[in-house]
Amino acid sequence: AAVKVSTPVAPGLRPLVDIYGNYARATARVAERVLRKYGRGISEQQYSQRRIADLMIDLFVGLCVISRADSIIRSDPASATQVTDIARVFTHQARRRRVRNVRGLSHNEDQSIEALAGQGLAGDRYAIAAGSYSGKRLDDAERAITLFARETLDAVAAEHGIVLAPEQTRRNLLVE
């Protein structure tokens, strides 16, 4: 059912208010769907929580932008075009973020990038206790993910004629 916003706003802002009304209804449906999916286990779903929080933040900030724009337009009607354009740009950016966050709830790589707390990355030789230093327990402050840039491999090959496969660098992540 459509929700009608009864507070009057500047005419140029009305279409944006309607967008946020739709946004609020869609966000409620998404949050309900996630809660039904995970039930009490929702507390373990940090990625889903973050995406829903981002949806709520964009909704809140968007309504603040509309409110502020309406206030400015009422005090300075000559600024209506510029202020409405700014509110419209923010609204369209928020809409893109909303689509990305909603899509991310069901289409993501969350499980494949999940790090094992205190052990390293899933599947890493240290996570399965096959690394050179696996017998020594490191404090969390001593642990680190090591990165290696693809450009560095290319530069070593070009400058020194040494061709290394990414796995030969013994680094956790190759950045391209």
N, C-alpha and C positions, 0 to 999 in steps of 0.2 A: 504494500500500500504506500502511496506517495505521502510524504510528510511535507506539509506546507509550512514554510517559515513565515511567521506573521509579522516579524519585525521589519519595518520598511527600510529599504536600502536604496542607494542611488540606482537609477534605472540601468546604467551600464554594468553594474555589479550583479544584477539579478541572475543572469545566466551562470555566473560563477557560484552564486549561492546554491543554485540548483545542482551544479556539479558536485558541490560538497555534500548536499543532501544525499545524492546517489552514492557518493564516496562513503558516507557514514553507514548507510544501509549495507553496502557491499562489505565494509570492514566488519560489521556485526555478523554477517553471514560467514565470513572467513573465520573469524574468531570462534564462532559456534562450531563450525566444521572441524577445526583443529582440536577444540576441547572434546568433541564427541570422538574423534579419532584416538586421542591419547588418554582421555579420562584423567585419572589420578597421576598418570605418568607424565603429564604435561610439564612437571617441574624438572624433568630430565631433558626436555627438548629446548635447549638454549637457542638453537638456530631459529626454530619456529617462534619462540618468544621474542627474539630480536626482530624478526620480520613483522610480527604483529605490533610490537612497540613502535617500529618505524612507521607503520601505517597510522597508528594513533597520533604520533608526533606530527606527521604531515597534516593530518586532519586538524589537529589543534592549531598548529602554526598557520595553516591556510585560513582558518576562521579568524585568527588574529589579524592576518593580512587584510581580509575583507573588512573587518571591523575598523581597522586603522584607515584603510582606503576610504571607507564611507565617511568617517570622521573628517578626514582631510577634504574630501569633496564638499561636505556640508559647510566647512569653514572657508573654503576657497574654491567656488564652483569653476573658476577658470582652469584649475589644475585637473579637472575631471578626466580628460583624455589621457594625460600622462600617468596619472595615478591608476586609472583603470587598466592601462596597458601593463603597468608593473604587476598589478594583481593578476592579470590574465597570464603573464609569463610564468609567475610563480605557480599558478594553478595548473598550467600545462606541464610544468616540470614535476609537480607533485603527482599528477596523473601518471606520468611515465614511471616514476618511482613506485607508485602503487601497483601498477601492472607488473613491474619487475619483482616486487615483494610477494605479490599473490602467486605469481608463477613459480617463484622460488620455494614456496611452501610445498609444492608437489613435484617440481622438476629441479633437482639440485644435485650436487655432488657432496652433500654433507657427510655421508658415511665414508666416502673415499678419502676425504681430507681430514677426517677426525684424528686428532693426535691422542695417543694414549698417555694419560696424565702420569708424569714422573718416569716414563719409559722411553719415549721417543715416538717416532711415527709407526703406525701399524705396518707390520711386515718388514720393518727395518731390522737389520741383523742384531742390533742391541735389544730391540723389543723382544726378540725371540731368544735372547741370551746366547747368541753365536758370535758377538763382536769380540775384538781383542781384549777389551777391558771389562768384559761382562762380569768378572768375578769381583770387581770393586764397585760398591754402591756409591754413587756420587750424590751429593746434596743437590737439591733442585737448583740452587744458585749456580752450581758448577756445570749444569747441563746446558746445551745449546744446540740449535739447529744450524747447520753450516750450509751455506749457499755457494753455488758456483755458477758463473755466468756463461752462457753459450758463446758469447763474444770472446771470452777468454780462451776457450778451446779453439775457436777459429783463429785467433791471433797467434797462439802457440804453434798451430799447424802452419800458418802462413809465414811466420818469422823464423821458426826453428825446424820446420819439417817434422815435428813430432805430432802424430795423430793419436788422440786419446778418445776412447768412447766415454760417454758421461759416467758410466759405472766405474771406470778406472780412476776417477778423481777422488773416490771415497768420501764424497760429500752427500748430505741428506737430500738436498734439493738442487735441481738444475733450473736456473732461471733463464727463460728465453725472451 
